[in-house]
């Protein structure tokens, strides 16, 4: 590495790769200088993250920004010496990252106000610096030859940082709400049990489970895969047909990601989102969605949680968590009828999967 100070820039010019010198206030220097700012902002976001995968993704982006800035900091001769340039594969990689984030967060339904949590806040800040870098590059392109791939990459990068910020917000909201629900459930379980019952709350047919799911846990299955979900979907549709209520059945994995969605003819369009929301909520909070109703109402310990997480949290019946060997593996949700009908359908679906295993 060269010395930190060379005195060659003391007269207000700087050298480009290739040997030529330009004023430090030139549009080209302003462009790659702002890309450097963007790289620093992304590094700040990387340092704030706990998730190793997201840290690695940002680190790779930083390395690509070095290649991008190197091209901007080159004259015609210097550009001919470069072997590592931003290309279509880099843009495609960012688009895959965006798609992966959207698979978790779902589409944006409202304006996002930055600052919900520290990680998303620094990601939003990095996004705005990248946007500024894109504008500086476009200004420089009015005076210097700049490949369109550079502009496209910066444009897509700001989108990717926005998607990562929303993912950070989603994780923050889910962890916070899950913590609140667990506290509420822990307090409820610590209350004295009905001495006349079997250890559960009065009127609750479910057996009590101390410390987690046992063999009699009504949400326990021997396996949870696509075949099991299809069995449950078929059973749900069978029960819905008996009730005369066309329904939508949804199944998600432990991360809340959609695995199966089946819609009966004649079911309501709104049931598509509701069924997925119930499955997501049951998996996110490891509880039937019906258990969250009272706590989320006015004066409840979880008042207003149904308005969080982009509207994905559903606090009325029709969603059940699914466990295998006592571990959460996903959730299922049904929507189409009344709350009681949806509960009947989703309970029948889960029971059908248990019965199939024992038959």
N, C-alpha and C positions, 0 to 999 in steps of 0.2 A: 504494500500500500504506500502511496506517496505521503510526503509530509503533510501535516494538517495545514500549515501555512506555507505559501510559495511566493507571496507578494505579487504574483502575476496579475491578480485582479484588483490591485489597488487603484487602478485608473478607471474603474467602472466597466471593465469588459470581462468576459469569461470565455474560456476555450471550449469548443465543441469537439466531439470525437471526429477526427479527420483533419484537425489542425487549424481551422478557421476560428476567428474570435468575433463575438457579437456583444452589443451593450447588454448589461445585466437587466435592464428594464425592457428588453425586447419581448414581443409577444411569445416567441419560442421559449425563452427562459422562463417567462411567467407561466407557460403551459407545463413544462416539466417540473418546475418548482412547486406548482400546485398539486401535481401528481405525487410529489414527494410528501406534501402535507397529507394527502389522502392516505398514503402508505403508513404514515405515523398514526393517523387517526384509527386506521384498521388495527395497527399494533396495540393501541390502547384498548380497543374492544377485545382483542385476542387475550390480553393480559387479564381482563376482567372476567373471562369465561372459565367455568369449571368443566364444561363438557369437552372431553378430549377430541371428539370427532369434529366439532365446530372449530376448535382451536387449529386443528390440522388444516381444515378447509381455508381458514383465514390466512394461515401461514403460506399455503400454496398460492393464494391470491397475491400476497405480498411479493412473492418471488416473481410472479408474472408482471407485477407493476414495475419491478426493476428492469425487466426486459423492455416494457413499454416506454419507460422513461429514458432508457438508453437510446432508443430509436429517436425520440424527440430531441435528445441532446447530441445528435449527430448531424454533420453536414453531409452533402452528397457523397463525398469520398468515404466518410465514416459509415454511412448506411450500407455501403457496399461491403464493408468488413464484417457486418453483423451476421451471425448464423442463427440466432434465437430471436424470432419475431412473434408478435401476437398474430394469431390466425383464427380460422373458423372453428378449429377444435377448442380453442380457449373460450369462444363465445358459447359453443354448444355445452361445454362443461358448466358454465354459469347458468345456463337454462335448465340443465338437469338439477342443479342445486336449488333453483327456484321451485321447480316442480316437486322436489322432495319436501321442501318446506310447506308448500301448499297442500300436499297430501296429508299433513298433520293439522295445519291450522284451518284449512278450508278457504274458500274465497273471502275476500274482504267485503264486509257488509256496511262499514261505516268509516268515517274519517278517523285516523289514528293520531292521538295526541301524545307526542313523545314524553317519556319520563315515568312510565309505569313502574319500571324497576331499573337498577343501575346498568345491567348488561344491555338491555334494549335501548337505553338512553344513549350509550356511547356508540352503538351500532347506527342509530338514527343520525348522530352527529357525523359519523364517518360517511354515511350516505350523502349528506349535504355537501361535504367536502369533495366527494367524487363528482357530484353534479357540477360543482364550481370548476373542477378540473376539466370536465367535459366542455364547459363553456369557454374556458381559456384555450383549449386545444382547437375549438372551432374558430376562435378569433385568430389564432396563429395560422390556421389553415388558409386564411385569406391572404397570407403573405408568404407562406412556405409550403412545399409539397408534403402533405401528411396523408398516409394511407387511410382509407375509410374504415379499415378493420380496427384501428385504434379508437376511433370515435364510437364505433359499435360496441367495442369491449367496455369502454367506460360507461356507456349508456346502460348496458346489461348489468354491469357491476353495481351500479346504484340500485337497480331493481333487486339484485341478489341480496344486498345489504338490508334493504327494506324487508325482504322476505325473512331474512335471519332475525331481524328485530322483532317481527311479528311472532316468530317461533320462540324467541326468548320470552316475550310477553305471555304467550300461551303456556310455556313451562312454568313461569312465575305464578300465573293465575291458578293453574292446576295444582301446583304444590301448596299454595296458600289455602285454597278451598278444601283440598284433601285434608290438610292439617286441621282446619276448622271442623270438618265433619268428623274426623277421628276423635277430636277432643269432645265433641258433643256426644258421639256414640259411647265413648269411654265413660263419660259422666252418667249416661243413661243406663249403661250396664252395671254401674256401681250402685244404683239405687236398689232398695230392697225388692226382692222378687215376690210375686203373688204366692203365698204359702199354699193356696189351694190348687195351684197349677203345677206344671211339670218343670218349672224352672224358668219359663219364658214369661213374657208380659201377659196380662190377662187378655184372653181372647186371641192370643197368638198361637197358632197350631205348630209353629216351628219349634223344634227342640233347642234348648240353650246350648251354645258352643263355648267352652271355656278356652280362651287363648287362640281361637282360630277355627277353621273348618274341620270337622270330624267326619267319620264315615256317614253320619246321618244328616250332614249339612244338605239342605234342599237345593243348593246351588252347585253341588259337586257332581262332576261327570268323570267317567273313566278316561275320556280323551276329548280333545277339542280341536277338530280339524274341519276341512271343507266338507267332508262326508257327514260329520256330526251336525254341522250347520244346515246342510241340505235336509237332513232328517227332521231337524227342528222347524225349518221353514215349511216343509210339507205338512207337519203336524199342526203348525200355526194356521195354515190355510184351510186345513180340514176343520179345525175348531171354528175358525171364522165363518166358514160356509154354514156350519150348523147354527151359528148365531145370526146368520144373514148380514154379516158385516165384512165387506171387502177390506183387507188390511194390507199393510206393508210390513215386511219382516227385515230386520237388519242385524248383522253380527259384526262385531269389531274385535281386534286383538287387544292385548294388554296395554298397548300404547294408544288405544282409541282409534286406530286406523281401520277403515272399512274393509271387511273381508268378503261379505256376501250381502246383497240387497235384492230382495224379490218383492215384486208388486203385483197384487191381484188385480184383475180387470175390474174397473169400476171404483177402485180405491181413490181417495182424495189426493190431489197433488201435494197438498200441505203435509200429508202423512209421510212423504219421503224424508223430509228434514226431521220431522218429529221422531220417527222410528230410529233414525241414525243418532239423533240427540239422546234418546233414551238409552240406547246401547252404549254410547260414549260416556254418559253420566254414570251408569251402573259400573262401568269398568274404571272410570276415573276415581270414584269414591268407594268402590268395593261394597256397595250397598244397593238394594232395590231402590229404584227411583221413588217409589211410594213412601219410603222412609224419610225422604227429605222434605216432604210437603209442609209439615207443621213448622219445622226449624227454619224454613225459608220465608215464612209469612211475617207480617208485621209483629214486632216484638220477639221474633224467634232469634235463636243464636246465630243463624246463617241468613238473616234477612237480606234479600236481594241477590242471592247467588245466581238465581236464574237469569239475571241481567248481565252476567259476566261471561268471560270466555267466548266472546263473539256470538252469544246467543245459543251456544251448544248445550248448555246445562238445562235439563228438563226435570222438574221436581214433582211430577205426578206419575201415577202408576203406569206400568207397561214396560219397564226396563229391569233386567236382572243381571247381576254379575255371574260369571261362570268360573269355577275353580276346578283344578285337577291336582290331586294329592295335596290339597290345602292351599295351593298357590293360585293367585288370580291369573287367568289366561285370556280373559276377554269379557265381553258383555253382549247381551242380545236385547233387542227392543222391538216393540210392536206398536203400531198406531193405525187407527181406522174407526174404532168405535168409541163408546164411552170409556171412562177410566176403568170401571169394573169389567167391562168386556175385554179391554186390552190386557188387564191383569189375568183374566181367565185364559186368554189365548196364549200369552207368553208363558204362563205357568204350565199349561198343557204341552207346549212345545218342549220345554226343558224336561218335563216328566217323560215325554216320548223318547228322548235321547237316553235317559236313564233306563227306561224299560227295555229299549232295544238291546242295550248291553247285557241286561240280565236274562233276556229271553234266549 
